[in-house]
Amino acid sequence: MATNQKVRSEYYLACADKIIAAMKTRQMECIYFENRKDMLEYLKAVIPAKATAAWGGSMTLKDSGVIDLLRGGLCKIIDRDAAKTPEEAHKCMHQAFNADCYFLSANAITMDGKLVNIDGNGNRVAALIYGPKDVYVIAGMNKVVKDEDAAMDRIKNMAAPMNAMRLTTGAPCTKTGNCMHCKGSGTICCHTVVTRYSRHPGRIKVLLVGEELGY
């Protein structure tokens, strides 16, 4: 009898194969890694030392070790978390649009190869859409869902409430655990973006990891 881990790995791979094929038709590259270690080794091999990199807010990037890798000297970085004032942080977010590489995660990925994101400031989804030369979307297989409806359900009733709790926004979902369709300064659900196709072939590179990462 196969072990639980072996079954899980085989299931993730089967799902990833379908997503990879679907994303190819959408002009997005997609690669599956069994674990975060292999994914990090890939990044070490493909990111030039002279490149400039930036990233959007993401627990996945922290959990996976991507941010530590970038801060460890892999390449030049634009680190808004190192900003001493809100003005400096805002400047970093604008500079990120000129980065060679931009890193983020996705709130959900559909089996037919779409990226679904909800953002607060919008800088993360804006950079995904336009600006940086290469965009790397890092996502654990826990982000994979059946379709757009399932993606929105996952985001509104899991990812967004957990992120609102992490950021202590005071949004109603931090008390209820599910979306209350709020409007106000505490909401982080301001911009909804579905990426169904990349006009520039290969610009968006999705790195799927066979682990649970982020929210």
C-alpha positions in Angstrom: 0.0 0.0 0.0 1.3 3.4 -0.9 2.1 5.9 1.8 0.0 9.0 2.3 2.9 11.2 1.2 3.4 9.1 -2.0 -0.3 9.3 -2.9 -0.3 13.1 -2.2 2.8 13.5 -4.4 1.2 11.5 -7.2 -2.0 13.5 -6.9 -0.2 16.9 -7.0 1.8 15.8 -10.0 -1.3 14.7 -11.9 -3.0 18.1 -11.2 0.2 20.0 -12.1 0.4 18.2 -15.4 -3.1 19.5 -16.3 -2.3 23.0 -15.2 1.0 23.1 -17.0 -0.7 22.1 -20.3 -3.5 24.6 -19.7 -1.1 27.5 -19.0 0.8 26.7 -22.2 -2.3 27.6 -24.2 -2.4 30.9 -22.2 1.2 31.7 -23.1 2.3 31.3 -19.4 5.2 29.1 -18.4 4.5 26.6 -15.6 6.9 24.3 -13.8 6.2 21.9 -11.0 8.6 21.2 -8.2 8.0 18.5 -5.6 9.3 20.7 -2.8 10.5 24.2 -2.0 14.1 23.2 -2.0 14.1 22.2 -5.6 12.2 25.4 -6.5 14.9 27.5 -4.8 17.7 25.7 -6.6 15.9 26.5 -9.9 15.8 30.2 -9.0 19.5 30.2 -8.1 20.2 28.8 -11.6 18.0 31.2 -13.6 18.1 34.6 -11.9 21.2 36.6 -13.1 23.3 38.2 -10.3 23.0 41.5 -12.1 19.2 41.4 -12.2 17.1 43.7 -10.1 14.2 42.0 -8.2 11.2 43.1 -6.3 8.2 41.4 -4.7 4.7 41.8 -3.5 3.4 41.1 0.0 3.1 37.3 0.4 3.3 34.7 3.1 4.1 32.1 0.4 7.3 33.9 -0.5 8.2 33.9 3.2 7.2 30.3 3.8 9.0 29.1 0.7 12.3 30.8 1.5 12.2 33.0 -1.7 12.5 36.3 0.2 15.4 35.0 2.3 17.1 33.9 -1.0 16.7 37.3 -2.5 17.9 39.1 0.5 20.8 36.7 0.8 22.5 38.2 -2.2 21.0 36.3 -5.2 20.7 39.6 -7.1 20.0 43.3 -6.6 16.8 43.9 -4.7 14.2 46.6 -4.2 13.1 45.9 -0.6 10.1 48.0 0.5 10.2 46.4 3.9 13.5 48.1 4.5 11.9 51.5 3.9 12.1 53.9 6.9 9.0 55.9 6.0 5.7 55.4 4.2 7.0 57.7 1.5 10.1 55.5 0.9 7.9 52.4 0.8 5.7 54.0 -1.8 8.7 54.9 -3.9 9.9 51.3 -3.7 6.5 50.1 -5.0 6.9 52.4 -8.0 10.4 51.3 -8.6 9.3 47.7 -8.7 7.6 48.3 -12.1 11.1 48.7 -13.6 12.5 45.5 -12.0 13.9 42.7 -14.1 12.2 40.2 -12.0 9.0 40.5 -9.9 8.0 37.8 -7.4 4.5 37.2 -6.0 2.1 34.4 -5.2 -1.5 33.9 -6.4 -4.5 33.8 -4.2 -5.8 30.9 -6.3 -4.9 29.0 -9.5 -7.6 27.2 -11.5 -7.2 23.8 -13.0 -7.7 25.4 -16.5 -4.7 27.7 -15.9 -6.0 31.0 -14.7 -4.5 33.1 -11.9 -7.0 34.8 -9.6 -6.0 37.5 -7.2 -7.6 40.1 -4.9 -5.4 42.9 -3.7 -5.6 45.9 -1.4 -3.2 48.6 -2.6 -3.1 47.0 -6.1 0.7 47.2 -6.5 1.0 43.4 -6.6 -1.6 42.8 -9.3 -0.4 45.9 -11.2 3.1 44.5 -11.4 1.7 41.1 -12.5 -0.2 42.8 -15.3 2.5 45.2 -16.5 6.0 46.5 -15.9 8.6 44.0 -14.7 10.3 42.0 -17.5 9.8 38.6 -15.9 7.2 37.7 -13.3 7.5 34.7 -11.1 4.4 33.4 -9.4 5.3 31.0 -6.6 2.4 28.9 -5.3 1.9 25.8 -3.2 -0.6 23.2 -4.4 -3.0 24.3 -1.7 -3.8 27.3 -3.9 -5.2 25.1 -6.7 -8.9 25.1 -7.2 -11.4 23.8 -9.7 -12.6 27.0 -11.4 -13.1 30.8 -11.0 -16.1 30.3 -8.7 -14.0 28.1 -6.4 -11.2 30.6 -6.6 -13.4 33.5 -5.4 -14.8 31.3 -2.6 -11.3 30.3 -1.5 -10.1 33.9 -1.5 -13.0 35.6 0.2 -13.6 32.9 2.8 -10.1 31.8 3.6 -7.1 33.7 2.1 -8.5 37.3 2.6 -9.7 36.8 6.2 -6.4 35.2 7.2 -4.4 38.0 5.6 -6.7 40.6 7.2 -6.0 38.9 10.6 -2.2 38.9 9.9 -2.3 42.5 9.0 -4.6 43.4 11.8 -6.8 45.5 9.5 -9.9 45.3 11.7 -12.1 44.2 8.8 -15.2 42.4 9.7 -13.9 39.1 8.3 -11.2 39.1 11.1 -14.1 38.4 13.5 -16.4 36.2 11.3 -13.8 34.2 9.3 -15.6 34.9 6.1 -16.2 37.7 3.7 -18.7 40.3 4.8 -18.4 42.4 1.6 -17.2 45.3 3.7 -16.3 48.8 2.5 -13.9 50.9 4.5 -10.3 51.5 5.5 -9.9 48.0 6.8 -10.7 46.1 3.6 -8.0 44.4 1.7 -10.4 43.3 -1.1 -10.1 46.4 -3.4 -9.0 45.0 -6.8 -10.0 41.6 -8.3 -7.8 40.4 -11.2 -8.2 37.2 -13.3 -5.2 36.5 -15.5 -6.4 34.3 -18.3 -3.7 35.0 -20.9 -0.3 36.5 -21.2 0.1 38.7 -24.3 3.8 38.4 -23.9 4.8 34.7 -24.2 6.7 33.4 -21.2 6.7 36.6 -19.2 4.6 35.1 -16.5 6.3 32.0 -15.0 4.3 30.0 -12.5 6.3 27.8 -10.1 4.1 25.2 -8.5 5.4 23.6 -5.4 4.0 20.3 -4.0 3.6 21.6 -0.5 1.2 23.8 1.4 2.6 27.4 1.3 1.0 30.6 2.5 -2.8 31.2 2.9 
